[in-house]
Amino acid sequence: MDLAFTPEEQKFREEIRAWVGANLPADIAHKVHNALHLTRDDMQRWAKILGKKGWLGFGWPKEFGGPGWNSTQKHLFEEECALAGAPRIVPFGPVMVAPVIMAFGTPEQHKRFLPGIASGEVWWSQGYSEPGSGSDLASVKTRAERQGNKYIVNGQKTWTTLGQYGEWIFCLVRTSTEGKPQTGISFLLIDMKSPGVTVRPIIMLDGGHEVNEVFFDNVEVPAENLIGEENKGWTYAKHLLSHERTNIADVNRAKRELERLKRLAKAEGVYDDVRFRDEIAKLEVDVVALEMLVLRVLAAEKSGKNSLDIAGLLKIRGSEIQQRYSELMMLAAGPAALPLIREAMEAGWQGDQAVARCAPLASTYFNMRKTTIYGGSNEVQRNIVSQFVLG
């Protein structure tokens, strides 16, 4: 296993760094480095910049309009974007549903849906979780009944991240109740502007509107929006979830936030506390270990070997690290982490120095508690990993 980057890969990194430095808007980078709220315009502005370059679908093969990068190049691209302060690519379109459409969709679906995803023009949402179906997606109840050349969809999805911006949503829907629960699920693409679709905000403790409930009341969906075969959606969902769980690990953001933690600790005068610095050191060891695990997978892919299926393991460690660095930031700021007047923060009334120190750290901490739950809870992921390793 060779974890060193080749001269060609280092040159590729430098090219990415130079391009991102020249094209990433400074106001967006400032918000990301200081954990300030990103608007829809901020996220889509960067997506369109990447789309114009042909890099929003950075993981896509050339035949679908992507750059055709190998796994190491994709890793270096994500790392340089994160360290520069670029927003995370909203994954639902380019990272999650696009690979499913490529693998299981028809040529007509490729032409219809992929260009809008690649350009950043169309915002996609994910319709998986339901009030009674989270980690156990096989129990979804949202129903789609075939009537001629269309489906009639009724039901509810919840915890739909950024669904208030969604123009299309990919959904797991139940099309049969016969046999095992997994065998009666289909994968359907739904226009969120369709009559009968209602998006209701779920307002969080800090006043933020990040997640939503989505209701379907006799929504008509053309049958041509079905991906693959009816009742085979579970297979397609598993294909997508491997992308989601690897994305959740996000070691590159962890490296950026580790440096932010150090800056915050120094600014608040706690970096010289040996015990606190010990905690930072332990976190840094965990981040490096996660990166080594990612590089191990990349090395295996480069050599053509079958790497261990560790999407669940990456998700477990990555989500725990996210919780840990958000907790240490809040502890570093002490009482200064508690006040949050969102409008004042976004208006800049507290000044750049205060914003850098007293970003809404407590609300970030609470928000990060979700990371060990979504994408399949860590408890479920441990069961999957143990079954894979131990049999």
N, C-alpha and C positions, 0 to 999 in steps of 0.2 A: 504494500500500500504506500503510494507516494503522495504525500499531502502538499508538496511544494508546487507552486505555480511555475509554469514554463516561461521562458522569455517572451514567447508569443502571447501568452495569457497576461503577463504583466503589461505588455504593450497595449493589449485590448483594454485592460483596466484604465490605463492612462488616457486612452481615447475616450472612453466613457466619462471619466472624470472631467475632462476638458469640455466635452459637449454639455454635460449636465451643468457645469459651472457657468457656461455661457448662456444657457437657455432656461434655467430654473428661475422664475421670478423671485426677486429678493424679498418681497412682502410675504410670499408664501413660505419661503425658507425661514423667515423670522418667526412666523407663527408656529411652524413645526418645531423649531429648536426650543421654543419657549412654551410649548404645550398649549397654545391658544386655540380657540375654536376655529375650525375650518368650515367655511361656508360651502354650499353646493357649487358656487362659482369658482371658488379656490380649487376644489377637487377636480371639477370638470375642465377648468382652464389648463391645468397640468396634464390631464388626460388627453386633451386635444393637441397639446404641444407634442406629446409622445406619439399620438396617433398620426400627426403630420409627418413625423420622422419615420413612422413604421415600427415603432417600438412599444406601443401600448400592448400589443400582443407579443411581448418579448419572448414568450415561450412557444410561439406558434411555428410550425414548419413552413418552409418557403412556399409550398404548394397552396397554402391558405393565406398567403400575404405576410407571413411573419419573417423575421430575420434568419430563421433556421439555426439559431445558436445552439451549441451543446450545453450540457448541464452546468459545466464550470463557468462558461460565459454568462449564462443566466444568473448564476450566483453572484458573479462579480458585478453585473449590472445592478442587481438589487442592492448589493452592499454599497456601491458608490452613490446610488440615489439616496439611500437612507442616511449615509454620513453627510451628504450635502444638505440635508434638510428637506428633501422632496416628500410630499405626502405619499402614503402607501397607495398603490393603485387599488381602487375599489374593485375587489376581486370578482364580484358576482358575474360580470360579463366576460372579461378577457381571460380570467384564470379558472373560472368554474364552469359556466354553461357552455362557453365556446368549445372546450375540448370534447364535451359530450355531443354537441352538434356536429363537430368534425368527425367523431368516431362512429356515431350512430344515426346522424341525420342524412337526409336525401340530398342530392346535388342541388335541387331547388331550394331546400332549406339553407344550404351553404350560401347560395347567392343572395337569399333574402335577408338572412340575419347577421352573417359574419362581417360584412362591410361596415355596418353601423356600430358594431362592437369595436372593430379595429380602429375606427376613427375617433372614438370617444363621444360620438354624437348621441348614442342611445344609452340610457341608464337602465340597467337591469337590477332586479331584486330577486331574493331567494325565498321561495315558499315551501319550506320543509316543516318546521316546528308547528305544532298545534297545541291548544290548551292541555290536551291529554297525551301528546306525543312529542317528546323531546329527544332524548337519547334512544328511545324505542320507536324509531320511525316506522317500523312495520305496522304500528297500530294507527296510522293516519286514517281519519274518517272523512275528510273532504271528498265529496262524491262527484264523479263525472259520469253522466249517463249518455250513451251514444243515441242520437236521434237523427237518422239520415246522415247528412254530411257535416254534422256538428255535434259537439258535446255540450251538455247543460251541466254547469258546475255549481255546486252548493257546498258551503262549509266555511271554515275559518282557519287562518294561519295567524301565528303570533310571534313576537320578538323579531319581526321583520326589520332588519337593520337598514336604516336610511330609505325605508319604503315610501316615505313621503315624497321622495324624488323619483320614484320608479316610474318608468314608462312601459316596461315589460317585466313580467315575473315568470320564472320557471317554477313549476309546482309538481309535487308528488300528489297524485289524486288516486282515489280508489275506484277502480272500474269493475272489480269483481269481489265477491265475498266467498267464493268457492276455494277449497284447498287451503294451503298455508297462507297466513296473512301477506307474506312477501310476494306471493304469486299474483295477487290481485291489484298491484300498484302500477300506475302508468305515469309517464313523464310528459307533462303538457306545458306548452308555452302560451301565456295569456297576456293579451294587450290590457294594460291596467286602465286604459281609457274606456274600456267596454262598459256598457250599462250594467249596473248591478255590482260593480266593484267599489267597495268603500274602504278607505284607509283611515284608521282612527289612531291618533298618537298615544303612546305610553310615555308620560312625562316622568323623568327620573328624579331622584332625591335632590340633585343639584339644579333642577329646572331644565335640564337638557332634553331635547327631543331627538333621540337617536334611534329608538325602536318603535314599532307600531304593531297594531292588529290589522289584519286585512280580511275583509268579509266578502264572500261570493254569494250573491243572491240571484239564482237562475241566470248565471252569466253564460252567454253563448260563445263558444270557442270553435272555430273551424276545425274539422277533423284533420286537416293538413298541418295543424300545429302540434300534432302528436309526434314525439321523437321515437323512432324505432317502432317496435311492435307494442300493441296493447298488452297490458299485464306483465311487461318485461321491464318496467321502470326501476325495480329494485336493483337490477344489474347496472343500469345507467347511474343510479344514485351512488352506488359503491364506487364507481369510476370517478365520480365528482368528489366524493368525500375524501379520497386520498389527496386530491389537490388542496382541499380546504384545510385539512389537518396539518399538512406541511406548511401551508401559508400561515396558519395560526402561530407556529413556532417562531417565525420571524426573528432569527438570530441577529440579523443586521440592524433592526430597530433596537434590540437589546444592547448592542454595542454602542449605538448612539446615545441611548438613554443612560448607560453606565457613565459615559463622559459627562452628561448633564448632571447626574447625581454627584459626581466629584466636584463640579463647579458650584453646585448648590451648597454642598457641605463646606467648601472653603469660604463661600460668601457668608454663610451663617455662623462661621467660627467653630464648627464641630469636627472639622477634618483632622485637627490635631489631637482629638480624643482617640487614644489608642484602641479602645474597645469599639468605637464606632468605625474606625478605619479597618479593624478586623472584619467587621460585617461587610464592608465594601469589598475587601479582599476575597472573602468567601464567595460573594456574588460574582466577582470577576472570574474566579476559578470556574464557577458553574457556566458562565457565558462562554468561556474558552472551551470547556468540555462539550457544550452544545455545538459550538462551531466545528470542533473536531469530528463530532458525530455526523454533521452535515457534510463535511469534506470527505469523510469515509464513504458516504453514499456516493458522492461525486466521483471519487477515485474508482469505486467499483463499476460505476456506469461507464467511465472512460475506458476501462480495461475490458468491457464487455461481459463482466461477471454479473451474476444475479445477486444484487445486494439484498440484505435482510429487509423485509417489509416492515419498516419502522416508522411509518407515518404517525401511528398512534403514540409511539414513544417520543417522537419529536414534539408532538402536540402536548404531551404530559409535561416534559421538561421545559418547553418554551413558555407555556402558560404559567407555570409556577415561578419562573424567572421574572415574568412580567409583573406578577403580584409582588414579588420580593423587591424589585427596584422601586415600584410605586410606594411601597410601605417605607422603605428607607428614605425616600425623598420627603415624605410627610414627616417622619421622625426628625430629619435634619432641619426642617423649617420650624418645627415645634408649633407654638400657638399661631405663628404667621400663616400656617397652612389652613387654618380653619375658616377665616372669613372668605366669602365668595359673593361678590356682587357682579354677576356675569356681564351686565351692561357696562359697568365701569371698567372691567378688565378689557372688554373688546373696544371700548372707546379710548383706551390708553390713558385714562385719568390718573393712574398711579405711576406713570412714567416707566421708561424702559427698564431701569434698574430694579424697580419694585416688581414689575411684571416678571422679570427674569427670576427673581427670588420667590415671589409669592403667587405664582400661577396656582390655579385651583387644585392644589395637590391632594387635599382630602377627597374631593369629588373624584379625582382620577383614581385614587386608592380604592374607593368604593366601586367605581365602574369596573376596575380590573378584577373584582371578585368573580365576575361572570366568566372569565377566560377558562377556568377549569370546568365549566359546565357546558358552554356551547361547543358545537362541532363534535358532540359526543362527550359526555362527562368523563373526567379522568378515571373515575372508578370503573366505568365500562371499558375504557381504553386499556386499563391495567389487566382486566380479564382477557381482552383480545390478545394483548402482547403475551401474556402468560400461556394462553392456549397455543399460540403460534410457536413459542420457544419450547414449552414443556410437552406439548401434545395433549 
